[in-house]
């Protein structure tokens, strides 16, 4: 078994486990690709988490609006209830647009 494979299987980074002078360009490329894949996987997990949170917040906002208790809110920043709802809806739209663009650029496998 070659050293880079053994390093990957043991969870060690091939670049960190071998002196830089002894690493071939191909091994360095493999290590960089693995690091990139790890970063992408973490980013995908975060996007999935944020989407779920976004859906939950949108659902809770809709339930809150449907309950008619919006007049009981004391909004921050001196906004009235309708301005606050509009501001929240704008945030939700911005997040949705960002996630849609992220999906377009980096589709999930």
Secondary structure, 3 states (H helix, E strand, C coil): CCHHHHHHHHCCCHHHHCCHHHCCHHHHHHHHHHHHHHHHHHHHHHHHHHHHHHHHHHHHHHHHHHHCHHHHCCCHHHCCHHHHHHHHHHHHHHHHHHHHHHHHHCCCC
